[in-house]
Amino acid sequence: MELTKRDALLIVDVQNDFLPGGALAVSDGDQIIPVINRIQKKFDFIVASQDFHPANHKSFAANHKNGKIGELIVWKENLQILWPTHCVQNTEGAEFHKDLDRKNWKAIIRKGVDSDVDSYSAFFDNAYQIDTGLGKYLKDHQIDRVFVCGLALDYCVRYSALDSFALEFETYLITDATRAVNMSPTDGDDALEELKKTGVKLITSDSL
């Protein structure tokens, strides 16, 4: 596949809390870092998203009386899964992994900054009330195609790719540069199937 200046690589949430040893670790999540570093060399335009929660974020089970990790609740009229406390602003857990090459990034898009609503996608919050500005930023730079990678496949990567496609970018998911949380064993596979049916193209890094 030939890449051009109208292509962007979107690296989703490769942060310490989502990696082995982190508060919300994705199994084998660290294995995608060498893949992402390798494919970055092929792109002229690279952006990354960063989960960046205030400590009182309502997605944290610890911020609800008797809240249990994995529990599904309604908060401010929105469905919310309760998670371990993770990616709190200005903590080590919110930082990008030290081995992730950042020298050619054009921008970092922070998300999940509103304490009342989660934000899986790098483009919008889960209630579609807050626009991160990423879509406009890409269009302002004449980007046509978005290649998505990062963590985690079944949540933030999935919703970022779906929103990219909805915003009419030709969207690709790099399947060997992502991993799933898999709270249920088939979540990652289900995400891939949904993305494929929606129109997101599934590729591997070797095809770039």
N, C-alpha and C positions, 0 to 999 in steps of 0.2 A: 504494500500500500504506500502510495506516494503522499507525503505530508507537505502542506504549504503554510504560508503565513496566516491563512484564514482558519487554521486548526488550533484548538486549545486543549491542553491537558488540565483536567480538574482533579486535584489530589484531595480526597475527602478525609479529614480528621485522623491523620496518622500521628496520634498523640499518646503520651505515655500511659494515660489511664486506660486506653483501649488496647494496650500491648501487654504481653506476658509480664506479670507482676503488678499490673495496674488495677485500679479499683473496679473496672468493668472490662476485664481482659478478654480479647478475642483469641481463641485458640489458634496458635501458629500465625498470629497477626504480624509478628516481626519478620516472617519469611517473605512478605511482599516488599519489604524495604529495598533489597537489592534489585528487584524487578523494576520498581518505580524509579530508582536512581538510574538504571540503565536506559529506560525509555525516555526519561527527561531529556537526554542528550539529543533526541530526535525532534523535539518541539521548540519552536521559537517563542511560544506564548504559553506560560504556565501560571495557574492560580491555585491556591489552596484554601480550604475551609478549616476553621478552627472552632470546635465546641468551646464556649466561653461563658459558663454559667455563674451567676451570682450565688453566694453560699446558701441563700434562702430559696433556691429554685424549687418549684412545686413538683418537679419530676423526681425529686429525691424522696425515697421512702422515709428517710429520717426527718423530713419536714412535715410529716403527717402523723397524728396520734395513732398509734397502733398500725402504721403503714408497713406493708410487707413487700419486699422486693419481688417484682413480677406481677404484682396485683394490678388490675385494671380498674381505674376509678374515673369519675367525671369531675373535672375541675374547671370552673368558669365556662360551663357548657361544652367543654371539649373532653374527649376521651384521652386518658393519660395512663401510660404504663409507669409504674413506680420503679425507679432504678436505684442502684447504689449511688452514693454521693460521688460525683466524678467531674473532671474537667472544670474545677472551680477556678474562677478568674485569679490570675497571678499566683498559681500554685504550680509545683513541678508536674503534677498530673495533667495539667492543661497544656504543657509545652510539647512541641513537636519532638519526636525521637531524635536523639543526638546524631544518629547515623543517616538521617534523611537529608539529602542534598537540597539546600534552599537558595543557593547563590543566584539562580536565574529566575526566581519567582517574580511575577509582575505585581501580585497583590495577595493579601491574606484577607479572607472574608470571615468575620466572626459571626457566630450564630448562637442562639439559645441565651441571649443576654436579657430577655424579658423574663422575670421570675415566674410569671403566671402561665406561660405557654412554652411548650417544647419546640424545638426546631431541628428536625432530622435533615431536611433538605438544605443545601447550600444556597438555595434561591429564595425560599419563603419559610415562614414558621408553619407549624402544623395546622394552624387555624386560617392560614392565608390572609392574615391581617398585617403582617410585617414583611416587607420586601427587603432583602439584604442588599439589593442593588447589583447583584452579580449579573443578572440577565442584561441589564442596561449597559453595564461595564463591558461585557463581551460584545454586544452589538455595536457599541461606540467604537470598538476596535476592529470592526468588520469581521468578527469571527463567525464562521458558518458551521463548523463541525466541532463537537465537544467530545472528548475522550475521557471517560470517568474511571477512577480507580480509588483505592483506599479502604477505609473501615467505617462501618461494617456493612457487608453486602446486603443484609436483610433489613437494614434500617436506613442509615444516612446515605449510603451509596445508592440504594434502591430509589429513595425519594428524590435524591439529586438528579439521577438519570431520568426519572419520570418527568420531573419539572423541566429539565433541559429539553426533552422531547416536546413537551407541551408548549414550550416557548419557541418551538419551530427551529431549533438547532438540530442538525443531523447528529444523532447521539450514538456513541459507541461505549460499551462496557468492556473493559480489559479484564477478562475473567481470571487470569492468573495473577492479577495485581489487586485482588480483593479477597477477603475472608468474611465468613458469617459468624454472628453471635450464636445462632442456632439454639435459642431458648426451647424451641421444639426442633426435633432432629431434621425435619425437612424444610425449615425456614429458608435456608440458602437456596436450595433447589427451587422452592416455590417462587422466590424472588426472581431467579433467572427466567423461569417460565413466564412470569408476569411481564417482565421487561421485554422478552422476545415477542410475546403476543401484542404488546403495545406498539412495537416498532423500533425499539432500541436494538441496535446490532451488537451481537456478542462476538468478540474477537479475542485472540490471545496476543501477548506482547510480541511473539515471533512474526506476526503478520505486519508489524509496523516497519 
